Amino acid sequence: MAGVQVLVGWAAPDPADLDRLPAGDPVLPRLRRLARPADAARSATVRRVAAEVLAVATGSGVVGSGVIGQRCVRCGADDHGRPVVVGPVGWSVSLAHADAWCLAAVAPRPVGVDVESVAVLAGLDRSGALLSMATRFTDADDRARWAGAPTEERVAGIGAAWVAFEARAKLDGRGLHRRPDEHPPAAPTLALDVGAGAYAAVAVLPDGAVPSTW
């Protein structure tokens, strides 16, 4: 992406990854409290994928040489919030997971990645919620076109727009915690091919741009 090294990896969720997390990982207690084992598995696997991608990005080749932590931009807590690279310095990380996809992106600038399941999007479309959600990241002309489009075309169009929007929204650590009329940072965004069944995108903050903070 415009000369910026952005590495993305993904994997299917593996319940065994929960036991592979370091005992001192601040996120571990929260993951063990999750009511659904599938949610814990996705969260654990995406952190394992992030560690693997970071090892490749830094050239260390040693998984675990870089530590993936978290830091909430609102309260400063380290057991939730935006994922951060604790070490080595100079790298940013973003995580996303949905159904059978666990994605991690690493770059030397603020980076955001998102993935959404086609099955979930189709369910939202059947309930009428998908087109309503699109008001946050599409204009009226697009929504009018999608409203009259065949189901598959509508789900594909809104799904692709949604993951691109959320990837950019993660660049400043705020995600969707912003006013409905407030747009995420402008940034180059690339659609990712993660196979049939999901839409995914990655965004990276342009050189010289500064992410906003709360």
N, C-alpha and C positions, 0 to 999 in steps of 0.2 A: 504494500500500500504506500505509494509515493516514496519508495526507498526506505520505509520503516520496517524493521524486522518484527513481524507479528507471528507468533507460533500458536497454533490451536491444536488441541488434542481432545479426543472424546472416547468414551467407552460406555458399555452397558453397566448398569448398577450391579454391584457385587456385595451381598450382605457381609461377606468376610472382611470387607474393607473397614468395617466398624471396629473390629478387633485389631486391625493393623495400625490404627492411629496411635501416635505416641501417648503414653499415659498422662503426660502433662499438657496435652492439647486443651486449651481453654474451651473449645467448642464441644469436646467429648461429652461432658455431663448433660448439655442441652440435647445432643443427639440421642443419648440413651433415654431421655425422658419423652421423646416423640412417641405419640400413640400408635402410629403406623410404621411397622418395620421397613416398608418400602421407602418411606420418606427418609429414614435414617440411612438406609443403604445408598440412596442417591446422594445425600449430603456427604457421606464418607467417601464414596467413590470419586466424586468430583474433586475432593481435596487431594486424593491420591493421584488423580490425573494431573492436577495442577503442579504437584511436586515433580512428577515425571517431565512435564513440559518445561518447567523451570530449570531442571537439570540439563536439558538439551539446550535451552536458550543461553544459559551461562557458560556452556562448554565444560561444565564439571563432569557430566556424565554420571554423577552420583546422586541418586534419588535420596532426598533428605538433607542434602547440603544446603538447600534453601528452605526456609521455614515459611509456611503460609499461615498468617494470622488473620485476625479480623479487628476492625476498629469502627465503631459507630461514629459517624460525623456529627451526630446530635448530642450524645451523652458521653462519648469517649470510652464506653465499655469495650472489652476485648473478647466477649463471648457471643457477639452478634455484630451485624453491620457489614460494611464494605470489606471484602478480602484484601489483605495487604501482604506484600513480601517483606518479612521481617529481616531477612538476610538472604542473599547479598543485596547491597544497595543498588539503586539505579534501575529497578525493574518494577513494573506494575502487573497486577493479575486481575482477572475477572472470571467469575464462575457462573454457570447456568445449568439447570437440569430440568427435564420434563419427561415423564414416562420412562422410556428405555434409553434416553440420551443424557449423558453427563459430560459437559463441555468445560474446558478451561482455556483461556487465552493469556498469553504473556507477551509483554512488549516493553521497550525502554521508555515509553510514554504512557500516560493514562489510557487504558484500554477497556472496552466493554464488549461483552458477548451475550447473546441470548438465543434460546431455542424454545420452540413451542410445538406441541404435538398436533398433528393434523386431526386426530380423533377428538381431542379436546376442543379444538377450534370448530370442528363440525358440530359438536354438541352445543356449543355456544350459538352457532348459527341457527340450529333448529329451535332454540329457545328465543331467538330474536335479539340476544344480547350482543352478538358479535358486531353487528352494524352499529349498535349504540356505543360500544367501546371505541369504535373507529373514529368517533368525533374528536378524540384526543390527538390523533396523529394523521388525519387525512382532511382534505377540504370537501366542501359540499358537492362539487362536481364529481369527484371520485366516488363519494358515497351514493350519489344518485345513479351513477353508472353501475356500481356493484349491486344496488338494490334490485335492478332489473336483470342482472346477469344470472346465468346458471349457477347452481349451488357450488360446484367445484371451482369455477372461476372466481366466485366471490370469496370463498374460503382461502384460495391461493393468493388472491390479491391482498386481502386484509391481513392474512398471516405473514406474508413477506414484509408488508409495511409495518406490522406490529413488532416483529423481531428487530428490524432496523431502528425503529423508534426506541425500543427499550435498550438496545446496545448503546445508543448515544446517551440515553438517560443515565446509564451506569458510569459514565465518564467522570462525573463530579462526585460520585459516591452517594448521590441522593436517590437514584432510581426513580420510582414513580411517586416519591414523597415531594410533590411540587404542585403548585396551583394548576387547575385544568387549563388555564390560558398561558401557562409558562412553558416555554419550549426548552428541551435539553440542548446541550452544546452542539453547535454545528461541527460536523466532523465527517471525514471520508468513511463510508460504510460499504462493506463487502458481503454479499450473500454467500453463505457456505453450503456446500453440498454434503449433507450428513446422511444421505440415503433417503429412500422413500419413507414417508410417515412423519416427517418433521420439517419445519422451516427454521433456519438459523442464520445469524448475521453477526459480524464483528465490526467494531468501530474503534478508531484510534484518534486521539486528540492531535490536531495539527501542530507542527513545530511553532513555538512561540506563544501558543494559546495557553491560558491559565484557567484551570477548572475553578468554578465558583465554589464557595463554601458557605456554610450557615453561620 
